């Protein structure tokens, strides 16, 4: 992609069109609408960096600080909910981690704190259906902490809550609004501009394909597209919104010989959220993107980052921040160059208000030693798990807030260290296993966490507890020979010999060539004689 088509027989689907109006974005929507949870559990769409316990707890701390700020300036109505709206909640893991932390850290309800309702949203009904059926979310639903809504970023009007049936509008929203938008803006339509020798150009997209009869409704069409850009001189007075054009004019003044992205859809989304919240809004957003003007120096034409048959693009957080300031808000951003994820905050309130605790929490939990720093260190540590001691591995898991991905990746090294682990540390290992499981939000991915946790407990002789995890594995993934064999081994360790032999038979029925199981059956049958 992003190459010019030279074959005259190629079919031209679009010619010199604004990127934000390209059919690419409809292909993107079609992909997510049809894939549902498969977009995430197959690994096609990355989500770890915006869905782990570290980032969720950092966000929760900023939200809690914001509630304290709002409480001190008397802007909270205790008789109406305070809504936390997550846009594009995806597979649901971020919401799960954030809700777990908020639930345990929210102050008790009294006469002054309003009820908090976290609203998971997406534009496609299939994702809402998945969340509504997920066992891990039911406790939050039962307590009234969670609800769901269909939300389209291009038209934020009434927020129709699926569980409570409430219809929230700008007129009925009483308390400030908190919005979370992770890996969200990177999938919204953008335009491309180039500045050459001080001249402002629009970069228009042309799409061609060698497919003779393309189906424009099929998202896999993107696999057969050739994308190219052509520049045309224009003015920075480009959009109907003069605030957008002020930002473009500033870019023309300070940038040269470069290409940059600009999303009127993202800015309109922010404007609609600002209006919906009556000017009282906190938006937190994490994505691949640029916050500093110098990040746009000497940039080439953009490329699509592919995720299955979907895609994403870099986010121009600098433009969103500039627009926030045009609207009278405060832009919370970091001066550092980001390696994994860029997290920005956009904060609005009455001009006389300040939000010292919100800004301090952003500095403490996001800008300094925050999720991006943690992710960078995680990637650096991963190749060296075998060099860590058992105590160091357990400390790392605690530091990660019981991160399931980190546990899974360090599992082989952990198992090696368990062979020589002293009994004095067994209770700590058991507690670690329980914490990891409680922090798990399954999305039907290939990784069988329950099996791995069962293996840890079996290795230290906790046969009864290991059995429970292997049975959970069996419930989630079905009857696999390795699972049945380990269930047999647990029963044997518990001196339940008849059950152990039964499960060995089941194992060998599924896999007659399972050599270890055959040897165990011979040995155990001999013991019973």
Backbone torsions as a table, in degrees:
resi	resn	phi	psi	omega
1	UNK	NA	172.1	-176.5
2	UNK	57.5	31.5	175.4
3	UNK	-123.0	154.2	-177.3
4	UNK	-80.8	141.0	176.5
5	UNK	-85.9	127.0	-179.5
6	UNK	-112.1	-5.2	-178.7
7	UNK	-86.6	115.5	-176.8
8	UNK	-64.6	-16.6	-180.0
9	UNK	-85.2	-8.1	179.1
10	UNK	-62.9	144.7	-179.8
11	UNK	-86.5	125.0	179.1
12	UNK	-90.1	119.3	180.0
13	UNK	-92.1	-33.8	177.3
14	UNK	-144.2	149.7	179.2
15	UNK	-138.8	123.5	175.6
16	UNK	49.2	58.0	-178.7
17	UNK	-113.6	147.4	172.3
18	UNK	-56.1	135.5	-178.9
19	UNK	-59.6	-38.1	-177.5
20	UNK	-64.6	-16.8	-179.8
21	UNK	-106.5	9.2	-176.4
22	UNK	-73.9	154.3	175.4
23	UNK	-70.0	-10.1	176.0
24	UNK	-51.8	-39.9	-174.7
25	UNK	-72.1	-31.4	175.7
26	UNK	-70.2	-37.1	174.1
27	UNK	-60.5	-39.2	178.4
28	UNK	-61.9	-47.3	179.5
29	UNK	-63.5	-40.8	179.3
30	UNK	-60.1	-40.6	-178.7
31	UNK	-61.9	-52.0	-177.0
32	UNK	-68.4	-33.3	179.6
33	UNK	-66.1	-38.1	-176.7
34	UNK	-84.9	-32.0	-176.5
35	UNK	-77.9	-38.5	-175.6
36	UNK	59.4	-137.2	-175.1
37	UNK	-65.4	-20.9	179.7
38	UNK	-62.8	-23.7	177.3
39	UNK	-60.9	-28.5	-177.1
40	UNK	-102.4	-42.7	-173.4
41	UNK	-75.1	-13.2	173.4
42	UNK	-86.7	-8.5	-178.0
43	UNK	85.9	2.3	-178.6
44	UNK	-64.0	-42.9	-178.6
45	UNK	-104.8	116.5	179.7
46	UNK	-67.3	143.5	179.0
47	UNK	-148.5	-8.4	-174.5
48	UNK	-56.1	-47.4	-170.4
49	UNK	-64.7	-22.5	177.6
50	UNK	-108.3	10.3	-174.7
51	UNK	-135.3	17.8	-177.9
52	UNK	-95.5	166.3	-177.3
53	UNK	-62.2	-31.6	-177.7
54	UNK	-64.6	-48.9	-179.3
55	UNK	-69.6	-36.5	-179.6
56	UNK	-64.9	-41.1	179.3
57	UNK	-70.6	-34.0	176.7
58	UNK	-63.2	-45.5	176.7
59	UNK	-60.5	-45.5	-178.1
60	UNK	-59.6	-39.2	178.7
61	UNK	-64.8	-39.3	177.4
62	UNK	-66.0	-41.4	179.0
63	UNK	-63.7	-44.0	178.7
64	UNK	-62.3	-40.4	177.1
65	UNK	-63.8	-38.4	179.2
66	UNK	-65.3	-38.7	176.1
67	UNK	-61.5	-38.4	178.3
68	UNK	-65.3	-42.2	176.7
69	UNK	-59.7	-46.2	-179.0
70	UNK	-65.7	-35.3	177.9
71	UNK	-64.3	-42.9	-176.8
72	UNK	-69.5	-26.3	178.5
73	UNK	-98.3	14.0	173.4
74	UNK	59.2	35.5	-179.8
75	UNK	-101.9	9.9	179.1
76	UNK	-105.7	132.1	174.7
77	UNK	-99.0	112.1	-175.5
78	UNK	-67.9	-11.2	-177.4
79	UNK	-91.7	-2.5	179.7
80	UNK	-131.1	149.5	-177.7
81	UNK	-67.4	152.5	165.4
82	UNK	-102.1	120.6	-174.7
83	UNK	-96.3	136.1	170.3
84	UNK	-111.8	109.5	-175.0
85	UNK	-101.2	117.9	173.8
86	UNK	-97.9	116.8	177.6
87	UNK	-84.7	134.0	178.9
88	UNK	60.2	56.4	-173.3
89	UNK	-70.4	-8.2	170.5
90	UNK	59.6	-129.2	-176.4
91	UNK	-76.1	-16.5	175.8
92	UNK	100.1	-2.8	-175.1
93	UNK	-67.7	-39.5	179.4
94	UNK	-61.7	-46.2	-179.2
95	UNK	-58.4	-42.8	179.6
96	UNK	-59.1	-49.5	-178.9
97	UNK	-66.1	-41.4	-178.8
98	UNK	-65.9	-42.2	179.4
99	UNK	-64.8	-39.6	178.8
100	UNK	-58.8	-43.1	-178.1
101	UNK	-72.5	-44.5	-179.6
102	UNK	-61.5	-42.2	-177.7
103	UNK	-58.3	-38.8	-176.8
104	UNK	-86.6	-8.7	-175.8
105	UNK	-120.8	-8.3	175.6
106	UNK	-66.5	138.1	176.1
107	UNK	-64.1	155.4	179.9
108	UNK	-60.0	145.4	175.7
109	UNK	-64.8	135.3	176.6
110	UNK	-141.8	-143.8	-179.5
111	UNK	-87.1	-8.7	-172.8
112	UNK	-117.1	-26.5	-177.0
113	UNK	-90.4	126.8	177.2
114	UNK	-75.5	158.7	171.7
115	UNK	-64.4	143.7	178.8
116	UNK	-105.5	130.5	178.3
117	UNK	-126.2	119.5	177.8
118	UNK	-90.1	124.9	-177.2
119	UNK	-112.9	111.0	173.7
120	UNK	-82.8	132.8	-176.9
121	UNK	-138.3	157.8	172.5
122	UNK	-161.1	171.5	-178.8
123	UNK	-89.0	-10.4	-174.5
124	UNK	-114.6	133.9	-176.0
125	UNK	-65.9	-29.5	-176.9
126	UNK	-60.4	-36.1	178.2
127	UNK	-69.2	-39.5	176.8
128	UNK	-61.8	-41.4	178.8
129	UNK	-60.2	-40.4	-179.9
130	UNK	-64.7	-46.7	180.0
131	UNK	-61.7	-42.4	-176.4
132	UNK	-62.3	-26.0	-178.4
133	UNK	-96.3	-1.0	-172.7
134	UNK	-81.7	124.0	-176.3
135	UNK	-59.8	-35.1	-176.0
136	UNK	-69.5	-18.5	-179.9
137	UNK	-94.6	-15.3	-176.3
138	UNK	-58.6	-41.0	179.5
139	UNK	-59.2	-35.4	179.1
140	UNK	-72.2	-34.7	175.5
141	UNK	-64.4	-44.0	-177.8
142	UNK	-61.9	-30.9	-178.7
143	UNK	-90.8	1.3	179.9
144	UNK	75.3	14.7	-179.2
145	UNK	-85.5	-12.3	-169.3
146	UNK	-135.5	144.2	172.2
147	UNK	-150.1	176.0	-176.3
148	UNK	-133.9	155.0	177.9
149	UNK	-156.6	147.0	169.4
150	UNK	-84.3	123.4	-178.6
151	UNK	-136.6	128.6	174.3
152	UNK	-106.0	123.9	-174.7
153	UNK	-62.0	-23.6	-177.7
154	UNK	-80.9	-12.1	-178.3
155	UNK	-152.6	87.7	-179.2
156	UNK	-93.6	103.0	180.0
157	UNK	-116.8	-109.1	178.3
158	UNK	-78.5	134.7	176.1
159	UNK	-96.5	98.9	-177.5
160	UNK	-91.5	111.0	-176.1
161	UNK	-82.9	129.1	-172.5
162	UNK	-73.7	-34.8	-175.9
163	UNK	-83.8	-53.0	-175.9
164	UNK	-80.5	-21.4	-176.1
165	UNK	80.7	0.1	-179.7
166	UNK	-68.2	141.8	174.0
167	UNK	-111.2	110.4	-175.8
168	UNK	-98.6	127.5	177.2
169	UNK	-124.4	172.3	177.3
170	UNK	-60.7	-30.3	-179.2
171	UNK	-77.2	-29.7	-176.9
172	UNK	-97.9	-11.9	178.4
173	UNK	-73.0	116.8	-173.4
174	UNK	-96.4	-44.2	-176.4
175	UNK	-93.2	162.5	174.6
176	UNK	-55.4	158.4	-177.8
177	UNK	-111.5	134.0	172.2
178	UNK	-108.2	130.9	-178.2
179	UNK	-125.1	137.1	175.6
180	UNK	-116.1	129.8	-177.8
181	UNK	-138.2	81.3	179.7
182	UNK	-98.2	136.2	-175.8
183	UNK	44.8	49.1	-175.7
184	UNK	-117.9	-55.0	-177.7
185	UNK	-66.5	-22.8	-178.5
186	UNK	-70.5	-11.3	179.8
187	UNK	-111.1	7.9	176.9
188	UNK	-91.7	148.8	-178.6
189	UNK	-56.3	139.3	179.7
190	UNK	-131.3	159.3	170.8
191	UNK	-108.1	160.6	179.4
192	UNK	-121.9	134.1	177.7
193	UNK	-129.3	151.9	176.4
194	UNK	-128.3	143.7	174.5
195	UNK	-119.2	119.7	-177.3
196	UNK	-130.8	120.7	-179.2
197	UNK	52.2	40.1	178.3
198	UNK	80.5	-6.6	-179.1
199	UNK	-90.2	140.3	-178.6
200	UNK	-93.2	129.4	-178.9
201	UNK	-127.6	144.4	164.9
202	UNK	-91.9	136.1	178.3
203	UNK	-101.3	110.2	-173.0
204	UNK	-99.2	144.8	-172.3
205	UNK	-98.3	142.3	172.3
206	UNK	-122.8	131.2	179.7
207	UNK	-115.5	127.9	175.0
208	UNK	-131.0	160.2	178.1
209	UNK	-146.4	152.1	175.4
210	UNK	-92.3	-2.4	178.2
211	UNK	-74.3	128.4	-173.9
212	UNK	-71.8	-31.8	-177.1
213	UNK	-133.5	70.8	-175.8
214	UNK	-70.1	141.1	174.9
215	UNK	-97.5	108.7	-174.4
216	UNK	-69.6	-10.7	179.0
217	UNK	-89.3	-10.8	-177.0
218	UNK	-93.4	123.1	-178.4
219	UNK	-63.9	-23.4	-179.7
220	UNK	-70.9	-4.6	173.0
221	UNK	-57.4	-29.3	-177.3
222	UNK	-61.3	-25.8	179.5
223	UNK	-68.4	-17.6	-174.8
224	UNK	-116.4	19.8	-178.7
225	UNK	-96.4	144.6	169.1
226	UNK	-110.6	123.4	-173.9
227	UNK	-113.8	130.5	177.3
228	UNK	-140.1	158.9	-179.6
229	UNK	-120.6	142.6	173.7
230	UNK	-129.6	135.4	-175.6
231	UNK	-93.1	142.9	176.1
232	UNK	-138.0	130.6	-179.0
233	UNK	-61.3	139.3	177.2
234	UNK	-153.3	-171.4	-178.7
235	UNK	-109.9	152.3	174.1
236	UNK	-68.9	-11.7	173.0
237	UNK	-83.6	70.3	-161.8
238	UNK	-101.0	-41.8	-174.6
239	UNK	-100.9	166.0	175.3
240	UNK	-70.2	-25.5	-179.2
241	UNK	-85.5	114.2	-177.3
242	UNK	-65.0	-27.2	178.0
243	UNK	-65.4	-36.1	176.2
244	UNK	-63.3	-41.8	-175.9
245	UNK	-69.8	-29.4	174.8
246	UNK	-61.0	-40.9	179.2
247	UNK	-67.4	-43.0	178.6
248	UNK	-61.7	-41.3	179.0
249	UNK	-63.8	-37.3	177.2
250	UNK	-64.4	-38.8	177.2
251	UNK	-65.0	-39.4	178.9
252	UNK	-62.5	-33.0	-179.8
253	UNK	-73.7	-38.2	-169.5
254	UNK	-106.3	-11.4	179.6
255	UNK	-113.0	154.2	176.6
256	UNK	-155.7	145.8	178.5
257	UNK	49.5	55.9	-179.2
258	UNK	-153.4	170.8	177.3
259	UNK	-125.5	139.3	178.6
260	UNK	-140.0	157.1	178.1
261	UNK	-97.5	148.9	179.1
262	UNK	-149.7	125.1	-175.5
263	UNK	-111.5	100.4	173.8
264	UNK	-64.5	-26.7	179.3
265	UNK	-67.7	-42.9	178.5
266	UNK	-63.4	-42.1	-179.5
267	UNK	-68.4	-38.9	175.4
268	UNK	-64.4	-37.3	176.6
269	UNK	-61.1	-45.5	178.0
270	UNK	-61.6	-42.7	179.5
271	UNK	-61.0	-44.1	179.8
272	UNK	-64.7	-40.5	177.0
273	UNK	-63.3	-41.3	178.7
274	UNK	-61.4	-43.4	178.4
275	UNK	-68.3	-42.9	-179.3
276	UNK	-59.6	-38.5	-177.6
277	UNK	-85.6	3.8	-179.4
278	UNK	63.3	30.5	178.6
279	UNK	82.4	4.0	-179.7
280	UNK	-116.0	91.4	-167.5
281	UNK	-142.7	139.0	165.9
282	UNK	-123.0	119.4	176.6
283	UNK	-114.6	125.0	174.8
284	UNK	-114.0	131.3	-175.0
285	UNK	-141.4	132.7	176.6
286	UNK	-122.3	135.1	-178.0
287	UNK	-169.7	174.4	167.2
288	UNK	-78.4	120.0	-177.8
289	UNK	-175.6	176.5	-176.0
290	UNK	-117.5	129.7	179.6
291	UNK	-106.1	-19.6	-174.7
292	UNK	-105.7	144.4	179.3
293	UNK	-58.4	-39.2	-177.9
294	UNK	-66.8	-16.4	176.3
295	UNK	-65.9	-18.1	-179.8
296	UNK	-95.6	4.5	176.8
297	UNK	-68.2	135.6	169.9
298	UNK	54.6	43.6	179.4
299	UNK	-91.6	142.7	175.6
300	UNK	-84.2	-180.0	174.4
301	UNK	-62.9	143.6	-173.3
302	UNK	-71.3	155.1	173.4
303	UNK	-118.0	152.2	174.6
304	UNK	-82.3	131.7	171.8
305	UNK	-88.9	114.8	-172.5
306	UNK	-82.5	140.7	174.5
307	UNK	-133.9	92.4	-171.6
308	UNK	63.8	-124.2	175.1
309	UNK	-103.5	15.0	170.2
310	UNK	-103.8	-178.0	-179.7
311	UNK	-158.3	168.0	173.8
312	UNK	-144.1	166.7	178.2
313	UNK	-136.8	161.8	177.7
314	UNK	-62.4	148.2	-179.1
315	UNK	-100.0	134.5	175.5
316	UNK	-88.5	80.5	178.9
317	UNK	-67.1	-26.2	179.0
318	UNK	-61.0	-43.1	179.0
319	UNK	-66.6	-40.5	178.3
320	UNK	-64.1	-38.9	177.1
321	UNK	-65.5	-41.8	177.8
322	UNK	-63.0	-40.9	179.7
323	UNK	-67.6	-37.0	175.0
324	UNK	-56.1	-45.0	179.8
325	UNK	-67.7	-34.1	174.8
326	UNK	-61.7	-33.0	179.7
327	UNK	-84.4	2.6	178.6
328	UNK	88.2	13.5	-179.0
329	UNK	-95.9	179.7	178.8
330	UNK	-111.7	131.7	179.9
331	UNK	-100.9	118.5	176.9
332	UNK	-98.0	115.3	-177.5
333	UNK	-147.8	167.9	-177.6
334	UNK	-107.8	143.6	178.3
335	UNK	-80.7	-3.3	-173.2
336	UNK	-86.3	158.9	171.9
337	UNK	-82.2	129.1	-172.8
338	UNK	-93.1	140.2	-178.2
339	UNK	-102.8	-32.2	-177.5
340	UNK	-116.5	-51.8	-174.9
341	UNK	-148.1	143.6	-179.3
342	UNK	-111.6	119.1	-176.4
343	UNK	-113.5	124.0	-179.5
344	UNK	-123.9	151.6	174.3
345	UNK	-120.9	143.2	179.9
346	UNK	-129.8	115.4	-164.0
347	UNK	-122.2	127.1	-177.3
348	UNK	-130.2	145.2	174.8
349	UNK	-170.0	-177.5	177.2
350	UNK	-60.7	146.9	-174.9
351	UNK	-55.1	-29.0	-177.0
352	UNK	-78.8	-11.4	-174.9
353	UNK	-86.9	150.6	168.7
354	UNK	-130.5	158.9	-174.9
355	UNK	-129.2	70.1	-173.3
356	UNK	-63.6	-38.6	-177.7
357	UNK	-71.9	-36.0	176.4
358	UNK	-62.4	-47.4	-178.2
359	UNK	-66.2	-36.9	179.2
360	UNK	-68.6	-40.1	178.5
361	UNK	-64.9	-38.8	176.2
362	UNK	-61.1	-43.7	179.9
363	UNK	-63.7	-43.7	-173.9
364	UNK	-77.0	-38.0	-170.4
365	UNK	-103.8	-15.8	-177.1
366	UNK	-121.7	-49.1	-175.2
367	UNK	-76.7	-37.7	-176.4
368	UNK	-111.3	112.3	179.8
369	UNK	63.2	35.3	-175.2
370	UNK	-93.1	-161.9	-175.2
371	UNK	-59.1	-36.7	179.7
372	UNK	-67.8	-41.5	176.7
373	UNK	-63.4	-42.7	-179.9
374	UNK	-62.5	-41.7	-179.6
375	UNK	-64.3	-39.2	178.8
376	UNK	-62.4	-43.5	179.2
377	UNK	-69.2	-36.4	177.2
378	UNK	-57.4	-46.6	-179.4
379	UNK	-65.1	-32.4	179.7
380	UNK	-73.6	-33.4	-176.5
381	UNK	-79.6	-30.1	-171.8
382	UNK	-51.1	-42.0	-179.0
383	UNK	-71.2	-6.2	-170.8
384	UNK	-117.7	19.6	-177.9
385	UNK	-58.3	-37.2	-176.5
386	UNK	-67.6	-19.0	179.5
387	UNK	-85.6	-9.4	-179.1
388	UNK	-85.8	147.0	174.7
389	UNK	-77.6	169.0	178.1
390	UNK	-60.2	-43.2	179.1
391	UNK	-62.4	-37.5	179.1
392	UNK	-69.7	-38.5	177.3
393	UNK	-63.3	-42.7	179.2
394	UNK	-66.4	-37.9	177.6
395	UNK	-64.3	-39.4	179.5
396	UNK	-64.5	-39.5	177.7
397	UNK	-65.1	-37.8	176.0
398	UNK	-65.7	-43.8	-179.4
399	UNK	-61.6	-31.7	-179.2
400	UNK	-82.8	2.7	-176.3
401	UNK	62.4	41.6	175.3
402	UNK	63.0	52.3	-177.0
403	UNK	-73.4	121.4	-177.0
404	UNK	-65.4	-40.2	-179.8
405	UNK	-63.4	-43.5	179.6
406	UNK	-65.0	-42.5	177.0
407	UNK	-58.1	-46.0	-177.0
408	UNK	-62.9	-38.1	-178.3
409	UNK	-74.6	-31.9	-179.9
410	UNK	-94.0	4.2	-177.5
411	UNK	-54.6	-48.8	180.0
412	UNK	-58.6	-41.8	178.6
413	UNK	-67.2	-38.4	179.0
414	UNK	-62.6	-42.9	-179.5
415	UNK	-64.3	-37.4	177.0
416	UNK	-61.8	-42.5	-177.4
417	UNK	-71.2	-26.4	-177.6
418	UNK	-68.1	-25.1	-177.7
419	UNK	-59.4	-30.9	-178.9
420	UNK	-113.5	17.7	-176.5
421	UNK	-71.2	135.2	176.9
422	UNK	-72.6	150.5	-179.0
423	UNK	-61.4	-23.6	-178.7
424	UNK	-64.1	-18.5	-177.8
425	UNK	-102.8	-0.4	-176.5
426	UNK	-59.9	-42.4	-178.1
427	UNK	-63.8	-34.4	177.7
428	UNK	-68.4	-38.5	177.6
429	UNK	-64.9	-43.1	178.4
430	UNK	-61.0	-43.3	179.4
431	UNK	-63.2	-37.9	177.8
432	UNK	-62.4	-45.0	178.5
433	UNK	-58.6	-45.7	-179.5
434	UNK	-62.8	-41.8	179.9
435	UNK	-64.8	-42.3	179.6
436	UNK	-61.3	-45.7	-178.8
437	UNK	-65.1	-42.9	179.5
438	UNK	-63.5	-22.9	-178.3
439	UNK	-94.2	8.8	-173.5
440	UNK	-95.6	131.1	174.8
441	UNK	-118.7	95.4	-174.9
442	UNK	-70.5	140.7	175.8
443	UNK	-129.0	28.5	176.5
444	UNK	64.8	31.1	177.2
445	UNK	-81.2	171.1	-176.0
446	UNK	-66.9	-32.2	-177.6
447	UNK	-61.8	121.4	-179.4
448	UNK	-98.7	85.9	-176.1
449	UNK	-63.5	-41.0	-177.9
450	UNK	-58.6	-39.5	178.8
451	UNK	-63.0	-45.1	-179.3
452	UNK	-62.6	-42.2	180.0
453	UNK	-67.0	-37.3	175.9
454	UNK	-62.4	-39.0	179.4
455	UNK	-63.3	-39.3	177.8
456	UNK	-61.1	-48.9	-176.2
457	UNK	-69.4	-35.2	177.0
458	UNK	-63.2	-39.4	-177.5
459	UNK	-62.4	-32.1	179.8
460	UNK	-97.4	11.4	173.6
461	UNK	82.1	15.6	176.4
462	UNK	-89.8	71.8	-169.2
463	UNK	-66.7	-41.3	-178.5
464	UNK	-63.6	-44.4	179.4
465	UNK	-70.1	-38.7	177.4
466	UNK	-61.5	-40.0	179.7
467	UNK	-57.4	-41.0	179.8
468	UNK	-61.0	-39.9	-179.2
469	UNK	-72.1	-38.2	176.7
470	UNK	-66.0	-34.8	176.4
471	UNK	-68.1	-36.2	174.3
472	UNK	-63.3	-40.2	176.8
473	UNK	-60.2	-42.6	179.4
474	UNK	-62.7	-40.1	179.7
475	UNK	-66.8	-39.2	-175.8
476	UNK	-80.5	-35.6	-170.4
477	UNK	-121.6	-2.5	178.2
478	UNK	91.0	-173.6	-173.6
479	UNK	-91.4	100.8	174.1
480	UNK	-105.3	146.4	-178.1
481	UNK	-54.0	-43.5	-178.2
482	UNK	-63.2	-37.9	179.2
483	UNK	-67.3	-47.6	-179.3
484	UNK	-63.0	-38.0	178.4
485	UNK	-63.0	-42.6	179.7
486	UNK	-69.3	-32.8	173.3
487	UNK	-62.8	-42.5	177.1
488	UNK	-59.3	-43.5	-179.2
489	UNK	-64.3	-36.8	177.7
490	UNK	-65.0	-45.4	178.1
491	UNK	-60.8	-39.2	178.0
492	UNK	-63.0	-43.8	178.5
493	UNK	-63.5	-24.6	178.1
494	UNK	-92.8	8.4	179.8
495	UNK	63.5	29.7	176.0
496	UNK	-101.9	75.0	-165.6
497	UNK	-69.1	-36.7	-179.9
498	UNK	-64.1	-44.0	177.8
499	UNK	-64.5	-38.8	179.2
500	UNK	-60.1	-45.3	179.8
501	UNK	-67.2	-37.2	177.6
502	UNK	-58.5	-44.3	-177.7
503	UNK	-73.6	-28.5	172.7
504	UNK	-64.4	-40.7	178.7
505	UNK	-62.9	-41.8	177.7
506	UNK	-63.2	-38.9	178.5
507	UNK	-60.8	-47.5	-176.2
508	UNK	-74.6	-22.6	173.6
509	UNK	-65.9	-40.9	179.3
510	UNK	-75.0	-35.8	-176.9
511	UNK	-141.4	87.6	-178.5
512	UNK	-61.0	-19.0	-177.8
513	UNK	-93.9	10.9	179.6
514	UNK	-72.6	92.1	-169.4
515	UNK	-61.0	-44.8	-178.0
516	UNK	-62.8	-38.4	179.0
517	UNK	-66.9	-39.8	177.8
518	UNK	-61.9	-43.8	-179.6
519	UNK	-65.0	-40.5	179.4
520	UNK	-64.4	-39.0	179.8
521	UNK	-63.2	-44.0	179.0
522	UNK	-61.4	-45.9	-178.0
523	UNK	-64.5	-44.1	-176.4
524	UNK	-71.4	-37.0	177.6
525	UNK	-64.6	-36.3	177.4
526	UNK	-65.9	-36.3	179.8
527	UNK	-66.3	-29.7	-177.4
528	UNK	-79.5	-12.3	-178.5
529	UNK	-82.2	NA	NA
